Amino acid sequence: MPLLEVRDLRVQFETDDGIVRAVDGVSYSVEEGRSLGIVGESGSGKSVTNLTVLGLTRARNSKFSGEVIFGGRDLLKLSEDELREVRGEEIAMIFQDPLSSLHPFYRVGEQLIEAVRAHHDVSKKAARGRAVEMLQLVNIPEPRSRVDAWPHEFSGGMRQRAMIAMALINSPKLLIADEPTTALDVTVQAQILELIERLQSETGTAVIMITHDLGVVAEMTHEIAVMYAGRIVERAPTKELFASPQHPYTWGLLRSIPRLDSPRNEELVPIDGRPPSLITRPPGCAFHPRCPFVREAHKRIDPELEPVDGRRDHDVACLLSQQTRADLWQHLAAGEAPARARAAVPLGEGAE
């Protein structure tokens, strides 16, 4: 039985411009000790999905439906008081910006101590000892003195480590990391990702990694879900997704990653166009205005997430036939431009 199971989750926000369908029928699951990467551009709904899991999107202008099953309970049906017992204790989250997530008027140690005492009846001294222990675990130098430092006295990488310490201080069963390496230089990024991976292996915590960069999750997740316009368009084991991606949007994300085996002067290949409005979603396939392989039928038919070649662990929502997708990716992986790849592959009746 999965640790977390999200079933047909839908989240809408009423605004002056119309109804924003931020999450539109998302389903996924995470097992104990496993990791899931949720990938997509800004505005794809990946952060809203997981904020809703923690009950952080509840507002007067929001509506949600579906199920979020964790530990046999539907989190969407819990009261605010019940959710507070879950947050930080059973499910913890690392947010994008550690500077805004840490309160500037309280020392780092005070905030760690509060995180412990909010869920456990322990003395301040015992909670302080736990705070020092966690700062040491996340490789903060001189943790006994650093525990009394202010957030502004920490570097960006150290603040992110402090946020990881706060998230893990109560040994949660599930850790949600929302763009944990944003605004950090590449060296610190690698250190933060390695730290999360090491702590997961040591503690057995399940991890959901939210990012816009497939390269970030390549080595540290067991499964990847690709989101676009509030929906999952492809889901597969990590190695399978990189070896045999099935959705044109996934192809675009993969081709935008720098490669060590590419010439130094080779330009990256961006995805043409912009993500669609979540108020006026395009008819049919939401990706069709940006897809270089679009057919007329794609503008009318809304694809459903279906298994690839009968596999139970690889799903895709695409109207191209499986053979056509395989042929196109073969050309794209060889470095051909989308126009040349399309010209080399006859998009016949299977694409309709």
C-alpha positions in Angstrom: 0.0 0.0 0.0 1.5 3.4 -1.0 2.5 5.9 1.7 0.8 8.7 -0.2 -1.8 8.2 -2.9 -3.3 11.2 -4.7 -6.4 10.4 -6.7 -8.0 12.7 -9.4 -7.0 15.8 -7.5 -8.5 19.0 -8.9 -7.8 22.5 -7.5 -9.5 25.7 -8.8 -9.2 29.3 -7.8 -11.9 31.9 -8.5 -10.4 35.2 -9.7 -11.7 38.4 -11.3 -10.5 37.1 -14.6 -12.2 33.7 -14.3 -11.6 30.3 -12.8 -8.0 29.1 -12.7 -7.9 25.3 -13.1 -4.4 25.0 -11.4 -4.6 21.2 -11.0 -6.9 19.3 -13.3 -7.2 15.6 -12.4 -3.8 14.6 -11.1 -3.1 11.1 -9.7 0.1 9.7 -8.4 1.5 7.6 -5.5 4.7 7.4 -3.4 5.8 4.3 -1.5 7.8 4.3 1.7 11.5 5.0 1.2 10.9 5.8 -2.5 11.3 9.1 -4.4 9.1 10.8 -7.0 10.2 13.7 -9.2 7.5 16.1 -10.4 8.8 18.1 -13.4 7.3 20.9 -15.4 7.6 24.6 -16.3 6.4 27.4 -14.0 2.6 27.4 -13.9 2.2 23.7 -14.7 0.6 23.0 -11.3 3.3 21.0 -9.6 3.7 23.2 -6.6 0.0 23.8 -6.1 -0.6 20.0 -6.2 1.8 19.4 -3.3 0.7 22.5 -1.3 -2.8 21.1 -1.5 -1.5 17.8 0.0 -0.5 19.8 3.1 -3.7 21.9 3.1 -1.9 25.1 2.3 -4.2 26.1 -0.6 -7.3 26.4 1.5 -8.9 29.8 1.0 -12.2 31.4 0.3 -11.6 31.5 -3.4 -10.3 27.9 -3.7 -12.2 24.7 -4.5 -10.7 21.2 -4.5 -11.9 17.7 -5.1 -10.4 14.2 -5.3 -8.6 12.3 -2.6 -5.2 12.6 -0.9 -4.8 9.3 1.1 -2.0 9.3 3.7 -1.8 6.8 6.4 -5.3 5.6 5.7 -6.8 9.1 6.0 -8.0 11.5 3.4 -6.1 14.7 4.1 -8.6 16.8 2.1 -11.2 15.9 4.7 -9.1 16.8 7.8 -9.8 20.0 9.8 -7.2 22.7 10.2 -6.2 21.5 13.6 -5.8 17.9 12.4 -3.7 19.1 9.5 -1.4 21.0 11.8 -0.6 17.7 13.6 0.4 16.1 10.2 2.5 19.1 8.9 6.0 18.9 10.2 5.4 15.7 12.1 4.4 13.2 9.4 4.8 15.3 6.2 7.4 18.1 5.9 8.2 20.5 3.2 11.3 22.4 2.0 10.2 25.6 0.3 11.9 27.4 -2.7 13.2 30.4 -0.9 14.9 29.7 2.5 15.4 33.4 3.2 11.7 34.1 3.2 10.9 30.7 4.9 13.1 31.4 7.9 11.8 34.2 10.2 14.3 37.1 10.1 13.5 38.1 13.8 14.3 34.7 15.3 17.5 32.9 15.6 17.9 29.7 13.6 18.0 27.6 16.7 14.8 29.1 18.1 12.9 28.2 15.0 14.3 24.6 15.1 13.3 24.3 18.7 9.8 25.5 18.0 9.5 22.9 15.3 10.2 20.2 17.8 8.1 21.5 20.7 5.1 22.1 18.4 4.7 18.3 18.1 6.5 16.9 21.2 6.2 17.6 24.9 10.0 18.0 25.6 12.0 20.6 27.5 13.6 23.5 25.7 17.0 22.0 26.5 16.2 18.7 24.9 14.8 20.4 21.9 18.0 22.6 21.6 20.1 19.4 21.7 18.0 18.0 18.9 18.5 21.2 16.9 22.3 21.0 17.3 22.2 17.4 16.3 20.2 18.2 13.1 22.5 21.1 12.1 25.4 18.7 12.4 23.6 16.1 10.4 23.2 18.6 7.5 26.8 19.6 7.6 26.5 23.0 9.2 30.0 23.8 10.6 30.3 24.5 14.3 26.6 23.6 15.0 26.8 24.4 18.8 27.6 28.1 18.0 25.7 28.3 14.7 22.4 27.3 16.4 22.4 30.9 17.9 23.0 32.6 14.6 20.5 34.8 12.8 19.2 33.7 9.3 21.0 36.6 7.6 24.3 35.4 9.0 23.9 32.2 7.0 24.9 31.9 3.3 22.2 30.8 0.8 23.4 27.2 0.9 23.5 27.2 4.7 20.0 28.6 5.0 18.8 25.8 2.7 20.6 23.2 4.9 18.9 24.8 7.9 15.5 24.4 6.2 16.3 20.7 5.5 17.2 20.3 9.2 13.9 21.9 10.2 12.0 19.6 7.8 13.6 16.5 9.1 13.8 17.3 12.7 10.7 15.3 13.6 11.6 12.4 11.4 8.7 12.7 8.9 7.6 9.8 6.8 7.4 12.1 3.7 9.5 15.0 2.6 8.3 17.4 -0.1 11.1 19.4 -1.6 9.9 22.3 -3.8 12.7 23.6 -6.0 15.2 23.2 -3.2 18.1 24.4 -5.3 16.6 27.6 -6.7 19.0 30.6 -6.7 21.9 28.5 -5.6 25.1 28.1 -7.6 25.8 24.8 -9.2 28.3 23.6 -6.6 25.9 24.2 -3.8 23.1 22.7 -5.8 25.0 19.5 -6.1 25.7 19.5 -2.3 22.1 20.1 -1.4 20.8 17.3 -3.7 23.5 14.9 -2.4 22.5 15.8 1.2 18.8 15.1 0.5 19.7 11.8 -1.2 22.0 10.8 1.7 19.5 11.7 4.4 16.7 9.7 2.6 18.9 6.6 2.4 19.8 7.0 6.1 16.3 7.8 7.4 14.1 5.9 5.0 12.0 9.0 4.3 9.9 9.1 1.1 10.7 12.2 -1.0 8.8 14.2 -3.6 11.1 16.4 -5.6 9.5 19.3 -7.4 11.5 21.0 -10.1 11.5 22.4 -13.6 14.8 20.7 -14.5 14.9 17.0 -15.4 18.6 17.1 -14.8 18.0 17.7 -11.1 16.0 14.5 -10.6 18.0 12.3 -13.0 20.1 10.5 -10.3 18.0 10.8 -7.2 14.4 9.7 -8.0 12.9 6.3 -8.7 10.0 7.7 -10.8 9.2 10.9 -12.7 5.9 12.6 -13.4 5.9 15.3 -16.1 3.2 18.0 -15.6 1.8 20.4 -18.2 -1.2 22.7 -17.8 -2.3 21.2 -14.6 -2.1 17.6 -15.7 0.4 14.8 -15.7 1.3 14.1 -19.4 3.8 11.4 -18.8 4.8 9.2 -15.9 7.5 6.5 -15.8 10.5 5.1 -13.9 13.4 7.5 -14.1 15.7 5.3 -16.2 12.8 4.4 -18.6 11.8 8.1 -19.0 15.3 9.1 -20.0 15.8 6.0 -22.3 12.4 6.1 -24.0 10.5 9.3 -23.4 7.0 9.3 -25.1 5.6 12.8 -24.9 6.7 15.7 -27.2 6.8 18.0 -24.1 9.2 15.6 -22.3 11.3 15.6 -25.4 11.5 19.4 -25.2 12.5 19.3 -21.6 15.2 16.7 -22.3 16.6 18.6 -25.3 16.9 21.8 -23.2 19.4 20.1 -20.8 23.1 20.8 -21.4 25.0 17.6 -22.3 28.7 16.9 -21.5 29.1 15.0 -24.8 27.8 18.0 -26.9 30.1 20.5 -28.6 30.8 23.5 -26.4 29.4 26.0 -28.9 26.2 24.0 -29.5 23.0 26.0 -28.6 20.4 24.6 -26.3 17.0 23.8 -27.9 14.2 25.8 -26.2 10.5 24.8 -26.4 8.7 27.2 -28.7 5.8 29.3 -27.4 4.6 29.8 -23.8 2.6 27.7 -21.4 -1.2 28.1 -21.8 -3.5 30.1 -19.6 -5.1 27.9 -16.9 -8.2 30.1 -17.3 -8.7 29.5 -21.0 -7.1 26.1 -21.6 -6.6 25.3 -25.3 -9.2 22.7 -26.6 -8.0 19.2 -27.3 -4.4 18.5 -26.4 -3.2 21.5 -24.2 0.3 21.2 -25.7 -0.8 21.3 -29.3 -0.2 25.1 -29.8 3.5 24.4 -29.0 3.9 20.9 -30.4 6.1 20.7 -33.6 4.4 17.4 -34.5 0.7 18.5 -34.0 -2.0 17.1 -36.3 -5.4 18.6 -36.9 -7.1 16.0 -34.7 -4.9 17.0 -31.8 -6.8 20.3 -31.7 -10.1 18.6 -31.0 -9.3 15.4 -29.0 -8.2 15.6 -25.3 -5.8 12.7 -24.7 -6.0 10.6 -21.6 -3.1 9.1 -19.7 -2.7 5.6 -21.0 -0.1 2.8 -20.6 2.7 2.6 -23.1 2.9 -0.8 -24.9 0.9 -2.4 -22.2 3.4 -1.4 -19.5 1.9 -0.8 -16.0 4.6 1.6 -15.0 4.8 4.0 -18.0 1.9 6.2 -19.0 1.6 9.0 -21.5 -1.2 11.4 -22.7 -0.4 11.8 -26.4 -2.4 11.3 -29.6 0.6 10.3 -31.7 0.8 6.5 -32.3 3.4 4.7 -30.3 5.4 3.8 -33.4 5.4 7.4 -34.5 6.6 8.6 -31.1 9.4 6.0 -31.1 10.6 7.0 -34.6 10.5 10.7 -33.8 12.5 10.3 -30.6 15.1 8.3 -32.5 15.6 11.2 -34.8 15.5 13.9 -32.1 18.0 11.9 -29.9 20.4 11.8 -32.8 20.4 15.7 -32.7 18.0 16.4 -35.6 15.8 19.5 -35.5 12.1 18.9 -34.9 11.2 20.0 -38.5 13.7 17.5 -40.0 12.6 14.7 -37.6 8.9 15.3 -38.7 9.9 15.3 -42.3 11.8 12.0 -41.9 8.8 10.3 -40.2 5.5 9.9 -42.1 2.8 10.9 -39.6 0.2 8.6 -40.9 -3.2 7.4 -39.7 -1.7 6.3 -36.3 -1.2 10.0 -35.5 -4.9 10.8 -35.8 
